[in-house]
């Protein structure tokens, strides 16, 4: 994987993580936690996708291009 794609993955991953944290603090997530004990599916997917994209991007940056 070349460096520009890896850097884009890192940036997209960080944006998704931030959006996931914002969604986890939203009113709908608060109601979901009140009744089910868990945040909304949207916040969970944003956090998981952001974490995965960031890890893959950082791995590509660390590995470098051949």
CNS distance restraints for C-alpha pairs under 8 A (distance, minus, plus):
assign (resid   1 and name CA) (resid   5 and name CA) 6.93 0.50 0.50
assign (resid   1 and name CA) (resid   6 and name CA) 6.87 0.50 0.50
assign (resid   1 and name CA) (resid  60 and name CA) 5.99 0.50 0.50
assign (resid   1 and name CA) (resid  64 and name CA) 7.62 0.50 0.50
assign (resid   1 and name CA) (resid  65 and name CA) 6.45 0.50 0.50
assign (resid   2 and name CA) (resid   6 and name CA) 6.43 0.50 0.50
assign (resid   2 and name CA) (resid  60 and name CA) 7.10 0.50 0.50
assign (resid   2 and name CA) (resid  61 and name CA) 7.87 0.50 0.50
assign (resid   2 and name CA) (resid  64 and name CA) 6.67 0.50 0.50
assign (resid   2 and name CA) (resid  65 and name CA) 4.98 0.50 0.50
assign (resid   3 and name CA) (resid   7 and name CA) 6.04 0.50 0.50
assign (resid   3 and name CA) (resid  60 and name CA) 6.72 0.50 0.50
assign (resid   3 and name CA) (resid  61 and name CA) 5.67 0.50 0.50
assign (resid   3 and name CA) (resid  64 and name CA) 6.23 0.50 0.50
assign (resid   3 and name CA) (resid  65 and name CA) 6.33 0.50 0.50
assign (resid   4 and name CA) (resid   8 and name CA) 6.20 0.50 0.50
assign (resid   5 and name CA) (resid   9 and name CA) 6.21 0.50 0.50
assign (resid   5 and name CA) (resid  57 and name CA) 7.65 0.50 0.50
assign (resid   6 and name CA) (resid  10 and name CA) 6.31 0.50 0.50
assign (resid   6 and name CA) (resid  56 and name CA) 7.45 0.50 0.50
assign (resid   6 and name CA) (resid  57 and name CA) 4.28 0.50 0.50
assign (resid   6 and name CA) (resid  58 and name CA) 6.76 0.50 0.50
assign (resid   6 and name CA) (resid  59 and name CA) 7.86 0.50 0.50
assign (resid   6 and name CA) (resid  60 and name CA) 5.24 0.50 0.50
assign (resid   6 and name CA) (resid  61 and name CA) 5.67 0.50 0.50
assign (resid   7 and name CA) (resid  11 and name CA) 6.29 0.50 0.50
assign (resid   7 and name CA) (resid  57 and name CA) 6.13 0.50 0.50
assign (resid   7 and name CA) (resid  58 and name CA) 7.64 0.50 0.50
assign (resid   7 and name CA) (resid  61 and name CA) 6.83 0.50 0.50
assign (resid   8 and name CA) (resid  12 and name CA) 6.03 0.50 0.50
assign (resid   8 and name CA) (resid  57 and name CA) 7.42 0.50 0.50
assign (resid   9 and name CA) (resid  13 and name CA) 5.85 0.50 0.50
assign (resid   9 and name CA) (resid  53 and name CA) 5.52 0.50 0.50
assign (resid   9 and name CA) (resid  54 and name CA) 6.15 0.50 0.50
assign (resid   9 and name CA) (resid  56 and name CA) 7.25 0.50 0.50
assign (resid   9 and name CA) (resid  57 and name CA) 4.80 0.50 0.50
assign (resid  10 and name CA) (resid  14 and name CA) 6.20 0.50 0.50
assign (resid  10 and name CA) (resid  53 and name CA) 6.34 0.50 0.50
assign (resid  10 and name CA) (resid  54 and name CA) 4.49 0.50 0.50
assign (resid  10 and name CA) (resid  55 and name CA) 7.51 0.50 0.50
assign (resid  10 and name CA) (resid  56 and name CA) 7.73 0.50 0.50
assign (resid  10 and name CA) (resid  57 and name CA) 4.78 0.50 0.50
assign (resid  10 and name CA) (resid  58 and name CA) 6.31 0.50 0.50
assign (resid  11 and name CA) (resid  15 and name CA) 6.25 0.50 0.50
assign (resid  11 and name CA) (resid  54 and name CA) 7.43 0.50 0.50
assign (resid  12 and name CA) (resid  16 and name CA) 6.14 0.50 0.50
assign (resid  12 and name CA) (resid  50 and name CA) 7.13 0.50 0.50
assign (resid  12 and name CA) (resid  53 and name CA) 7.06 0.50 0.50
assign (resid  12 and name CA) (resid  54 and name CA) 7.49 0.50 0.50
assign (resid  13 and name CA) (resid  17 and name CA) 6.16 0.50 0.50
assign (resid  13 and name CA) (resid  49 and name CA) 7.02 0.50 0.50
assign (resid  13 and name CA) (resid  50 and name CA) 3.95 0.50 0.50
assign (resid  13 and name CA) (resid  51 and name CA) 6.14 0.50 0.50
assign (resid  13 and name CA) (resid  52 and name CA) 7.19 0.50 0.50
assign (resid  13 and name CA) (resid  53 and name CA) 4.70 0.50 0.50
assign (resid  13 and name CA) (resid  54 and name CA) 4.51 0.50 0.50
assign (resid  14 and name CA) (resid  18 and name CA) 6.23 0.50 0.50
assign (resid  14 and name CA) (resid  50 and name CA) 6.07 0.50 0.50
assign (resid  14 and name CA) (resid  51 and name CA) 7.69 0.50 0.50
assign (resid  14 and name CA) (resid  54 and name CA) 6.46 0.50 0.50
assign (resid  15 and name CA) (resid  19 and name CA) 6.19 0.50 0.50
assign (resid  15 and name CA) (resid  50 and name CA) 7.17 0.50 0.50
assign (resid  16 and name CA) (resid  20 and name CA) 5.99 0.50 0.50
assign (resid  16 and name CA) (resid  46 and name CA) 5.56 0.50 0.50
assign (resid  16 and name CA) (resid  47 and name CA) 6.57 0.50 0.50
assign (resid  16 and name CA) (resid  49 and name CA) 6.93 0.50 0.50
assign (resid  16 and name CA) (resid  50 and name CA) 4.57 0.50 0.50
assign (resid  17 and name CA) (resid  21 and name CA) 6.27 0.50 0.50
assign (resid  17 and name CA) (resid  46 and name CA) 6.34 0.50 0.50
assign (resid  17 and name CA) (resid  47 and name CA) 5.06 0.50 0.50
assign (resid  17 and name CA) (resid  48 and name CA) 7.97 0.50 0.50
assign (resid  17 and name CA) (resid  49 and name CA) 7.80 0.50 0.50
assign (resid  17 and name CA) (resid  50 and name CA) 4.75 0.50 0.50
assign (resid  17 and name CA) (resid  51 and name CA) 6.64 0.50 0.50
assign (resid  18 and name CA) (resid  22 and name CA) 6.26 0.50 0.50
assign (resid  19 and name CA) (resid  23 and name CA) 6.02 0.50 0.50
assign (resid  19 and name CA) (resid  43 and name CA) 7.87 0.50 0.50
assign (resid  19 and name CA) (resid  46 and name CA) 6.83 0.50 0.50
assign (resid  19 and name CA) (resid  47 and name CA) 7.92 0.50 0.50
assign (resid  20 and name CA) (resid  24 and name CA) 6.01 0.50 0.50
assign (resid  20 and name CA) (resid  42 and name CA) 7.72 0.50 0.50
assign (resid  20 and name CA) (resid  43 and name CA) 4.76 0.50 0.50
assign (resid  20 and name CA) (resid  44 and name CA) 6.97 0.50 0.50
assign (resid  20 and name CA) (resid  45 and name CA) 7.72 0.50 0.50
assign (resid  20 and name CA) (resid  46 and name CA) 4.74 0.50 0.50
assign (resid  20 and name CA) (resid  47 and name CA) 4.94 0.50 0.50
assign (resid  20 and name CA) (resid  50 and name CA) 7.96 0.50 0.50
assign (resid  21 and name CA) (resid  25 and name CA) 6.45 0.50 0.50
assign (resid  21 and name CA) (resid  43 and name CA) 7.12 0.50 0.50
assign (resid  21 and name CA) (resid  47 and name CA) 7.24 0.50 0.50
assign (resid  22 and name CA) (resid  26 and name CA) 6.43 0.50 0.50
assign (resid  23 and name CA) (resid  29 and name CA) 6.95 0.50 0.50
assign (resid  23 and name CA) (resid  42 and name CA) 7.53 0.50 0.50
assign (resid  23 and name CA) (resid  43 and name CA) 5.30 0.50 0.50
assign (resid  24 and name CA) (resid  29 and name CA) 5.62 0.50 0.50
assign (resid  24 and name CA) (resid  30 and name CA) 7.64 0.50 0.50
assign (resid  24 and name CA) (resid  39 and name CA) 6.26 0.50 0.50
assign (resid  24 and name CA) (resid  40 and name CA) 7.27 0.50 0.50
assign (resid  24 and name CA) (resid  43 and name CA) 5.37 0.50 0.50
assign (resid  24 and name CA) (resid  44 and name CA) 7.91 0.50 0.50
assign (resid  25 and name CA) (resid  29 and name CA) 6.45 0.50 0.50
assign (resid  25 and name CA) (resid  30 and name CA) 6.79 0.50 0.50
assign (resid  26 and name CA) (resid  30 and name CA) 6.29 0.50 0.50
assign (resid  27 and name CA) (resid  31 and name CA) 6.33 0.50 0.50
assign (resid  28 and name CA) (resid  32 and name CA) 6.16 0.50 0.50
assign (resid  28 and name CA) (resid  40 and name CA) 7.37 0.50 0.50
assign (resid  29 and name CA) (resid  33 and name CA) 6.09 0.50 0.50
assign (resid  29 and name CA) (resid  38 and name CA) 8.00 0.50 0.50
assign (resid  29 and name CA) (resid  39 and name CA) 4.97 0.50 0.50
assign (resid  29 and name CA) (resid  40 and name CA) 5.16 0.50 0.50
assign (resid  29 and name CA) (resid  43 and name CA) 7.85 0.50 0.50
assign (resid  30 and name CA) (resid  34 and name CA) 6.15 0.50 0.50
assign (resid  30 and name CA) (resid  39 and name CA) 7.01 0.50 0.50
assign (resid  31 and name CA) (resid  35 and name CA) 6.38 0.50 0.50
assign (resid  32 and name CA) (resid  36 and name CA) 5.68 0.50 0.50
assign (resid  32 and name CA) (resid  37 and name CA) 6.82 0.50 0.50
assign (resid  32 and name CA) (resid  38 and name CA) 6.26 0.50 0.50
assign (resid  32 and name CA) (resid  39 and name CA) 5.67 0.50 0.50
assign (resid  32 and name CA) (resid  40 and name CA) 6.11 0.50 0.50
assign (resid  33 and name CA) (resid  37 and name CA) 4.14 0.50 0.50
assign (resid  33 and name CA) (resid  38 and name CA) 4.59 0.50 0.50
assign (resid  33 and name CA) (resid  39 and name CA) 5.19 0.50 0.50
assign (resid  33 and name CA) (resid  40 and name CA) 7.75 0.50 0.50
assign (resid  34 and name CA) (resid  38 and name CA) 7.97 0.50 0.50
assign (resid  39 and name CA) (resid  43 and name CA) 6.77 0.50 0.50
assign (resid  39 and name CA) (resid  44 and name CA) 7.10 0.50 0.50
assign (resid  40 and name CA) (resid  44 and name CA) 6.59 0.50 0.50
assign (resid  41 and name CA) (resid  45 and name CA) 6.13 0.50 0.50
assign (resid  42 and name CA) (resid  46 and name CA) 6.14 0.50 0.50
assign (resid  43 and name CA) (resid  47 and name CA) 6.18 0.50 0.50
assign (resid  44 and name CA) (resid  48 and name CA) 6.12 0.50 0.50
assign (resid  45 and name CA) (resid  49 and name CA) 5.84 0.50 0.50
assign (resid  46 and name CA) (resid  50 and name CA) 5.89 0.50 0.50
assign (resid  47 and name CA) (resid  51 and name CA) 6.04 0.50 0.50
assign (resid  48 and name CA) (resid  52 and name CA) 6.11 0.50 0.50
assign (resid  49 and name CA) (resid  53 and name CA) 6.02 0.50 0.50
assign (resid  50 and name CA) (resid  54 and name CA) 6.03 0.50 0.50
assign (resid  51 and name CA) (resid  55 and name CA) 6.15 0.50 0.50
assign (resid  52 and name CA) (resid  56 and name CA) 6.13 0.50 0.50
assign (resid  53 and name CA) (resid  57 and name CA) 5.94 0.50 0.50
assign (resid  54 and name CA) (resid  58 and name CA) 6.00 0.50 0.50
assign (resid  55 and name CA) (resid  59 and name CA) 6.08 0.50 0.50
assign (resid  56 and name CA) (resid  60 and name CA) 6.24 0.50 0.50
assign (resid  57 and name CA) (resid  61 and name CA) 6.22 0.50 0.50
assign (resid  58 and name CA) (resid  62 and name CA) 6.01 0.50 0.50
assign (resid  59 and name CA) (resid  63 and name CA) 6.00 0.50 0.50
assign (resid  60 and name CA) (resid  64 and name CA) 5.99 0.50 0.50
assign (resid  60 and name CA) (resid  65 and name CA) 8.00 0.50 0.50
